[in-house]
Amino acid sequence: MLEFRRVAWSTCVLAMLMGGCARQPGDAAEMASASVDAPQAEAVSAEDASAAGAPVDAAVQMASGAMTQDDAGRRFVRTADVRFSVDDVYRSALAIEDLAASQDGFVVSNRISSDTQDVQRHKIGDGRLLELTEYTTQGELVVRVPSDRAQAFLRALAEQMTFLDSRDFEARDVQFDLLRQQLAQTRSETLQQSLGQAVRDEDRLDRKSEAFAAREQALAARDDARVAQREVEDRIAFATLSLSLYQPAQVRRSERPDPDAAFAQHRPGFFSRIGEALRGGWQGVLDVTVALVAMWPLWLFVVVAVLVARLWMRMRTRAQS
């Protein structure tokens, strides 16, 4: 009996071990399948969110390789044009100025204006008008920041945005422009040295004057080449960012006097207006009489014409009789 129990117990233990071994591969496969399907589910959910119109992070929208790419053999002039909406134009403009200063940049221009879209007036009694004015406020800022900090500035600028309308980033390679200006400067310096030697060697006064004039032109060309080169180098060192910001239309409520009510209040009374009308009518009669008297040559001509016509009729009647 004891031996039978040992055999039964061993059989049960062996069966349990075999069952566990049989389930382990399946469980591992299920775990691997779950680990593979998890990223796919996340990707599907992201696609669903994008298809559903989920907002995109403005900081991502303001990122571009044009603001960060670098090449030892090239020189880039970086520019950006951005248009976006904000909650308050004046507050955002001040925040942008502070942001530019924090990035060791500066503000070239800051223009803010308001445009009136519609005005409505309603009478509210007591000689007052309620005036409702719909207006929009927009700002135009030009900011310059170090080129290596332009991307950081644009990402931080995204905090001020409520909606990004458009952005245009550009990194223009100006290495050949710099080369042309350097060559032009070298030519000008060489020419200036040659003309300086010619001025020293020339004996005749007229030719020396011509040499002085030519040297002055060469010096001016050299200075222009130097300035142009410095301007390009400045545009390379500092990116130029043009920002257009606006806020939704707002309505301003104000009260003002009602001109019509004021005129009606101070208008003369009925009888005084009647008397003024009678005086005005009598004055009109006098004016007409004076005008008729002034036309006396016409009346004289009419009288003479009538007399001549009557005389002619009498003579015609006598002739017929």
Buried (B, 14 or more C-beta within 10 A) or exposed (E): EEEEEEEEEEEEEEEEEEEEEEEEEEEEEEEEEEEEEEEEEEEEEEEEEEEEEEEEEBBEBBBBEBBBEEEEEEBBBBBBBBBBBBEEBEEBBEBBBEBBEEBEBEBBEBEEEEEEEEEEEEEEEEBBBBBEBBBBBBBBBEBBBBBBBBBBBBBBBBEBBEEBEEBEBBBEEBEEBBEBBEEBBEBBBEBBEBBBEBBEEBEEEEEBEBBBEBBEBBBEBBEBBBEBBEEBBEBBEBBBBBBBBBBEEEEEEEEEEBEEBEEEEEEEEEEEEEEEEEEEEEEEEEEEEEEEEEEEEEEEEEEEEEEEEEEEEEEEEEEEE
